[in-house]
Amino acid sequence: MKSRFHLCENAEKLRNFCLSFYAIPLHFIISKCCLNSKEKNSACEEDPYKKDREQLFDFAAKYMNLKNPDILRACKTVPRHKFVPSREADQAYDDCALPIGCGQTISQPSLVAQMIELSELKPGDKVLEVGTGSGYQTALLAELGYGDVFSVEIIPQLYERAKKILNELGYTNVKLKLGDGYYGWPEYAPYDAIVVTAAAEKVPPPLIEQLDEGGILLIPIGPRNRSQTLWKFVKENGKLTRKDVGNVIFVPFVGDGIRND
């Protein structure tokens, strides 16, 4: 089975397509053609997408300068095709966003891997994901195996679907909540890392409160449906320092929390 990488030809169409809970960077984007249409039926059967998955992340590791071997191992293990509709399975290992319903998409896998690496997780750490979406990033965090994973999703259909898939794949170190991610998940705070997949004009105060000292918060900040900045915040002495990671486009936060802020 052969595969190849190529440049996405129409950046504007791709930009419009990727307005969802998950973002797509505005810089160079890679894609490849999947030539095998079979879907993996169980963990015990041969995985027809294994080679595609490995090639994708070998290439993405060089392009995104990913260095953590545990993250690459997780990326090469988690079956992304399980988190997309069956009609999109052939494209599951393209490095592009794909529709998952409810007007949302699953983010390009290289961006997901980059955000996880930027969170600098260590064994024993506790991470909060704001915006479960398809559940793919949740699964990667769980596969990483560093600690407990907590994830909040506001759209009921996505919450139920992600919960079902994660259970089927056996990720028992994940706790999901249906609710407004603006408020985080205070019952299990503090968190060593918080990864946010929806854009806001500022960091929601509850997330700052729930971030542990020395913890890292990743969040896109900027106007609705336009270029935003992905910021990496570190909590030091109770205050946030920040680093500009790059330009992205995320859909805005939704829910009562952001409306009442």
ZAZA-993526 format. One record per residue (C-alpha): x negated, y, z; residue number from 1. Coordinates in Angstrom, 3 decimals, always signed. Layout:
BEGIN
+----------+----------+----------+------+
!       px !       py !       pz ! tike !
+----------+----------+----------+------+
!        X !        Y !        Z !  NUM !
...
+----------+----------+----------+------+
//
This chain:
BEGIN
+----------+----------+----------+------+
!       px !       py !       pz ! tike !
+----------+----------+----------+------+
!   +0.000 !   +0.000 !   +0.000 !    1 !
!   -1.507 !   +3.336 !   -1.052 !    2 !
!   -0.807 !   +6.744 !   +0.385 !    3 !
!   -2.080 !  +10.199 !   -0.349 !    4 !
!   -2.084 !  +13.623 !   +1.257 !    5 !
!   -1.058 !  +16.735 !   -0.603 !    6 !
!   -0.210 !  +20.371 !   +0.013 !    7 !
!   +3.447 !  +21.267 !   +0.512 !    8 !
!   +4.306 !  +23.241 !   -2.592 !    9 !
!   +7.023 !  +25.581 !   -1.426 !   10 !
!   +6.098 !  +27.239 !   +1.868 !   11 !
!   +9.179 !  +29.435 !   +1.991 !   12 !
!  +11.590 !  +26.504 !   +1.599 !   13 !
!   +9.691 !  +24.598 !   +4.266 !   14 !
!   +9.759 !  +27.600 !   +6.592 !   15 !
!  +13.542 !  +27.855 !   +6.337 !   16 !
!  +13.943 !  +24.101 !   +6.741 !   17 !
!  +12.035 !  +23.948 !   +9.988 !   18 !
!  +14.105 !  +26.349 !  +12.131 !   19 !
!  +14.970 !  +23.969 !  +14.947 !   20 !
!  +14.088 !  +23.044 !  +18.509 !   21 !
!  +10.786 !  +21.942 !  +17.048 !   22 !
!   +8.446 !  +24.274 !  +15.234 !   23 !
!   +6.210 !  +24.128 !  +12.211 !   24 !
!   +2.997 !  +26.194 !  +12.020 !   25 !
!   +2.650 !  +28.892 !   +9.408 !   26 !
!   -0.848 !  +27.738 !   +8.509 !   27 !
!   -1.978 !  +24.858 !   +6.270 !   28 !
!   +0.450 !  +21.919 !   +6.222 !   29 !
!   -0.264 !  +18.421 !   +5.055 !   30 !
!   +2.022 !  +15.730 !   +3.746 !   31 !
!   +1.737 !  +12.280 !   +2.284 !   32 !
!   +3.921 !   +9.885 !   +0.351 !   33 !
!   +5.185 !   +6.744 !   +2.051 !   34 !
!   +5.504 !   +3.862 !   -0.384 !   35 !
!   +6.952 !   +1.266 !   +1.976 !   36 !
!  +10.679 !   +1.621 !   +2.788 !   37 !
!  +11.017 !   -1.206 !   +5.315 !   38 !
!  +11.832 !   -0.265 !   +8.889 !   39 !
!  +10.269 !   -1.906 !  +11.905 !   40 !
!  +12.961 !   -4.060 !  +13.526 !   41 !
!  +11.242 !   -4.894 !  +16.797 !   42 !
!   +7.967 !   -4.439 !  +18.597 !   43 !
!   +7.151 !   -8.103 !  +17.946 !   44 !
!   +7.452 !   -7.913 !  +14.140 !   45 !
!   +4.830 !   -6.672 !  +11.713 !   46 !
!   +4.926 !   -2.883 !  +11.480 !   47 !
!   +5.012 !   -1.887 !   +7.788 !   48 !
!   +4.261 !   +1.731 !   +8.727 !   49 !
!   +1.151 !   +1.024 !  +10.802 !   50 !
!   -1.321 !   +1.923 !   +8.053 !   51 !
!   +0.566 !   +5.095 !   +7.144 !   52 !
!   +0.647 !   +6.158 !  +10.782 !   53 !
!   -3.065 !   +5.545 !  +11.278 !   54 !
!   -4.004 !   +7.386 !   +8.086 !   55 !
!   -1.844 !  +10.343 !   +9.022 !   56 !
!   -3.421 !  +10.794 !  +12.430 !   57 !
!   -6.957 !  +10.118 !  +11.230 !   58 !
!   -6.463 !  +13.021 !   +8.826 !   59 !
!   -4.619 !  +15.169 !  +11.382 !   60 !
!   -7.353 !  +14.617 !  +13.964 !   61 !
!   -9.875 !  +16.242 !  +11.636 !   62 !
!   -7.540 !  +19.004 !  +10.495 !   63 !
!   -6.262 !  +19.931 !  +13.979 !   64 !
!   -9.629 !  +19.157 !  +15.627 !   65 !
!   -7.998 !  +16.754 !  +18.079 !   66 !
!  -10.516 !  +15.322 !  +20.517 !   67 !
!   -8.603 !  +13.299 !  +23.122 !   68 !
!   -8.789 !   +9.615 !  +22.118 !   69 !
!   -5.857 !   +8.736 !  +24.390 !   70 !
!   -3.594 !  +11.145 !  +22.502 !   71 !
!   -4.680 !   +9.721 !  +19.153 !   72 !
!   -4.055 !   +6.209 !  +20.442 !   73 !
!   -0.545 !   +7.234 !  +21.530 !   74 !
!   +0.130 !   +8.903 !  +18.174 !   75 !
!   -0.955 !   +5.766 !  +16.324 !   76 !
!   +1.265 !   +3.625 !  +18.572 !   77 !
!   +4.617 !   +5.426 !  +18.832 !   78 !
!   +6.917 !   +4.512 !  +15.894 !   79 !
!   +8.022 !   +7.937 !  +14.651 !   80 !
!  +10.373 !   +6.302 !  +12.140 !   81 !
!  +12.516 !   +5.171 !  +15.095 !   82 !
!  +13.231 !   +8.807 !  +15.973 !   83 !
!  +14.557 !   +9.898 !  +12.582 !   84 !
!  +17.737 !   +8.881 !  +10.724 !   85 !
!  +17.226 !   +5.690 !   +8.696 !   86 !
!  +17.558 !   +7.613 !   +5.426 !   87 !
!  +14.461 !   +9.629 !   +6.429 !   88 !
!  +12.330 !   +6.628 !   +7.435 !   89 !
!  +10.285 !   +6.723 !   +4.229 !   90 !
!   +9.129 !  +10.226 !   +5.146 !   91 !
!   +8.511 !   +9.528 !   +8.840 !   92 !
!   +4.745 !   +9.698 !   +8.398 !   93 !
!   +4.643 !  +12.796 !   +6.259 !   94 !
!   +3.157 !  +15.604 !   +8.336 !   95 !
!   +6.308 !  +17.680 !   +7.966 !   96 !
!   +9.469 !  +18.322 !   +9.929 !   97 !
!  +12.500 !  +16.141 !   +9.172 !   98 !
!  +16.207 !  +16.655 !   +9.939 !   99 !
!  +17.637 !  +14.759 !  +12.917 !  100 !
!  +21.178 !  +16.175 !  +12.975 !  101 !
!  +22.859 !  +18.958 !  +14.956 !  102 !
!  +20.976 !  +21.449 !  +12.816 !  103 !
!  +17.690 !  +20.372 !  +14.388 !  104 !
!  +14.482 !  +18.757 !  +13.165 !  105 !
!  +11.702 !  +16.574 !  +14.474 !  106 !
!   +8.483 !  +18.569 !  +14.388 !  107 !
!   +5.491 !  +17.773 !  +12.229 !  108 !
!   +3.459 !  +15.155 !  +14.104 !  109 !
!   +0.139 !  +17.012 !  +13.984 !  110 !
!   +1.720 !  +19.985 !  +15.784 !  111 !
!   +3.154 !  +17.703 !  +18.460 !  112 !
!   -0.254 !  +16.111 !  +19.001 !  113 !
!   -1.890 !  +19.529 !  +19.186 !  114 !
!   +0.561 !  +20.790 !  +21.814 !  115 !
!   +0.022 !  +17.707 !  +23.953 !  116 !
!   -3.741 !  +18.171 !  +23.755 !  117 !
!   -3.404 !  +21.852 !  +24.660 !  118 !
!   -1.524 !  +20.839 !  +27.818 !  119 !
!   -4.772 !  +19.223 !  +29.082 !  120 !
!   -2.983 !  +16.449 !  +30.923 !  121 !
!   -4.937 !  +14.153 !  +33.232 !  122 !
!   -4.065 !  +10.816 !  +34.842 !  123 !
!   -1.586 !  +11.386 !  +37.646 !  124 !
!   -0.245 !  +14.648 !  +36.191 !  125 !
!   +3.457 !  +15.433 !  +35.972 !  126 !
!   +4.822 !  +17.113 !  +32.832 !  127 !
!   +8.123 !  +18.849 !  +32.056 !  128 !
!   +9.312 !  +19.030 !  +28.462 !  129 !
!  +11.928 !  +21.703 !  +27.723 !  130 !
!  +13.846 !  +20.546 !  +24.641 !  131 !
!  +13.882 !  +16.756 !  +24.235 !  132 !
!  +15.169 !  +16.930 !  +20.669 !  133 !
!  +14.548 !  +13.627 !  +18.896 !  134 !
!  +12.623 !  +12.230 !  +21.863 !  135 !
!   +9.445 !  +11.736 !  +19.800 !  136 !
!   +7.239 !  +14.071 !  +21.827 !  137 !
!   +8.765 !  +12.583 !  +24.989 !  138 !
!   +7.700 !   +9.137 !  +23.812 !  139 !
!   +4.165 !  +10.316 !  +23.066 !  140 !
!   +3.870 !  +11.790 !  +26.547 !  141 !
!   +5.158 !   +8.539 !  +28.016 !  142 !
!   +2.860 !   +6.413 !  +25.842 !  143 !
!   -0.065 !   +8.506 !  +27.015 !  144 !
!   +0.641 !   +6.973 !  +30.400 !  145 !
!   -0.906 !   +9.713 !  +32.529 !  146 !
!   +2.093 !  +10.178 !  +34.799 !  147 !
!   +5.826 !  +10.833 !  +35.007 !  148 !
!   +7.528 !  +12.660 !  +32.159 !  149 !
!  +10.579 !  +14.865 !  +32.728 !  150 !
!  +12.571 !  +16.245 !  +29.813 !  151 !
!  +15.615 !  +18.518 !  +29.544 !  152 !
!  +17.917 !  +18.733 !  +26.504 !  153 !
!  +20.906 !  +21.038 !  +26.113 !  154 !
!  +22.590 !  +19.375 !  +23.082 !  155 !
!  +24.613 !  +16.329 !  +24.242 !  156 !
!  +24.307 !  +14.369 !  +20.986 !  157 !
!  +20.520 !  +14.678 !  +20.944 !  158 !
!  +20.294 !  +13.848 !  +24.633 !  159 !
!  +22.285 !  +10.619 !  +24.217 !  160 !
!  +20.407 !   +9.553 !  +21.106 !  161 !
!  +16.970 !  +10.212 !  +22.579 !  162 !
!  +17.911 !   +8.423 !  +25.786 !  163 !
!  +19.009 !   +5.349 !  +23.822 !  164 !
!  +15.858 !   +5.189 !  +21.695 !  165 !
!  +13.493 !   +5.712 !  +24.620 !  166 !
!  +15.245 !   +2.971 !  +26.571 !  167 !
!  +15.049 !   +0.601 !  +23.608 !  168 !
!  +11.315 !   +1.241 !  +23.294 !  169 !
!  +10.798 !   +0.539 !  +26.982 !  170 !
!   +9.571 !   +3.910 !  +28.209 !  171 !
!  +10.447 !   +3.644 !  +31.881 !  172 !
!   +8.246 !   +6.519 !  +33.081 !  173 !
!  +10.631 !   +9.077 !  +31.539 !  174 !
!  +13.451 !  +10.971 !  +33.245 !  175 !
!  +15.941 !  +12.815 !  +31.020 !  176 !
!  +18.415 !  +15.506 !  +31.970 !  177 !
!  +21.287 !  +17.061 !  +30.043 !  178 !
!  +21.203 !  +20.729 !  +30.895 !  179 !
!  +19.900 !  +24.224 !  +30.257 !  180 !
!  +16.111 !  +24.051 !  +29.977 !  181 !
!  +15.809 !  +27.731 !  +30.881 !  182 !
!  +16.159 !  +26.659 !  +34.506 !  183 !
!  +13.645 !  +23.840 !  +34.217 !  184 !
!  +14.113 !  +20.922 !  +36.601 !  185 !
!  +13.422 !  +22.230 !  +40.126 !  186 !
!  +14.136 !  +18.922 !  +41.883 !  187 !
!  +10.850 !  +17.452 !  +40.635 !  188 !
!   +8.702 !  +20.597 !  +40.631 !  189 !
!   +5.901 !  +21.564 !  +40.689 !  190 !
!   +4.602 !  +20.416 !  +37.307 !  191 !
!   +1.021 !  +20.220 !  +36.087 !  192 !
!   +2.187 !  +21.098 !  +32.582 !  193 !
!   +5.346 !  +22.473 !  +30.979 !  194 !
!   +5.834 !  +22.195 !  +27.209 !  195 !
!   +8.624 !  +24.341 !  +25.739 !  196 !
!  +10.086 !  +23.766 !  +22.270 !  197 !
!  +12.334 !  +26.828 !  +21.919 !  198 !
!  +11.380 !  +30.478 !  +21.531 !  199 !
!  +12.054 !  +33.208 !  +24.074 !  200 !
!  +11.168 !  +36.872 !  +24.311 !  201 !
!   +9.421 !  +36.198 !  +27.613 !  202 !
!   +8.619 !  +33.259 !  +29.847 !  203 !
!  +11.703 !  +32.198 !  +31.839 !  204 !
!  +10.972 !  +32.966 !  +35.520 !  205 !
!  +12.163 !  +29.527 !  +36.751 !  206 !
!   +9.464 !  +27.864 !  +34.651 !  207 !
!   +6.774 !  +30.061 !  +36.166 !  208 !
!   +7.999 !  +29.139 !  +39.638 !  209 !
!   +7.969 !  +25.420 !  +38.802 !  210 !
!   +4.440 !  +25.451 !  +37.344 !  211 !
!   +1.825 !  +24.216 !  +39.795 !  212 !
!   -1.286 !  +26.222 !  +40.611 !  213 !
!   -3.772 !  +25.561 !  +37.818 !  214 !
!   -0.967 !  +24.249 !  +35.627 !  215 !
!   -0.526 !  +24.947 !  +31.910 !  216 !
!   +2.620 !  +26.221 !  +30.200 !  217 !
!   +2.997 !  +26.167 !  +26.402 !  218 !
!   +5.772 !  +28.307 !  +24.946 !  219 !
!   +6.499 !  +30.203 !  +21.713 !  220 !
!   +7.318 !  +33.857 !  +22.298 !  221 !
!   +8.736 !  +36.246 !  +19.737 !  222 !
!  +11.836 !  +37.331 !  +17.795 !  223 !
!  +14.600 !  +35.003 !  +16.699 !  224 !
!  +14.040 !  +33.058 !  +13.461 !  225 !
!  +10.828 !  +34.905 !  +12.608 !  226 !
!   +7.135 !  +34.374 !  +13.145 !  227 !
!   +6.353 !  +33.872 !  +16.818 !  228 !
!   +3.207 !  +33.259 !  +18.822 !  229 !
!   +2.526 !  +30.005 !  +20.607 !  230 !
!   +1.020 !  +30.964 !  +23.965 !  231 !
!   -0.939 !  +28.824 !  +26.367 !  232 !
!   -0.460 !  +30.121 !  +29.910 !  233 !
!   -2.492 !  +29.024 !  +32.919 !  234 !
!   -1.309 !  +29.735 !  +36.450 !  235 !
!   -4.150 !  +31.160 !  +38.530 !  236 !
!   -3.600 !  +32.571 !  +42.020 !  237 !
!   +0.121 !  +32.685 !  +41.337 !  238 !
!   -0.264 !  +34.724 !  +38.135 !  239 !
!   -0.349 !  +33.737 !  +34.472 !  240 !
!   -3.312 !  +34.212 !  +32.169 !  241 !
!   -2.648 !  +33.613 !  +28.499 !  242 !
!   -4.271 !  +32.552 !  +25.241 !  243 !
!   -2.903 !  +33.013 !  +21.715 !  244 !
!   -2.786 !  +29.573 !  +20.074 !  245 !
!   -1.350 !  +30.601 !  +16.704 !  246 !
!   +1.743 !  +31.492 !  +14.690 !  247 !
!   +4.801 !  +29.226 !  +14.711 !  248 !
!   +8.541 !  +29.378 !  +14.074 !  249 !
!  +10.892 !  +27.918 !  +16.688 !  250 !
!  +14.615 !  +28.301 !  +17.083 !  251 !
!  +15.592 !  +30.486 !  +20.038 !  252 !
!  +16.499 !  +29.326 !  +23.481 !  253 !
!  +20.225 !  +28.692 !  +23.815 !  254 !
!  +22.370 !  +28.503 !  +26.907 !  255 !
!  +23.626 !  +30.674 !  +29.734 !  256 !
!  +20.184 !  +31.148 !  +31.244 !  257 !
!  +18.676 !  +33.066 !  +28.358 !  258 !
!  +21.910 !  +34.965 !  +27.677 !  259 !
!  +22.038 !  +36.210 !  +31.244 !  260 !
!  +18.338 !  +37.075 !  +31.489 !  261 !
+----------+----------+----------+------+
//
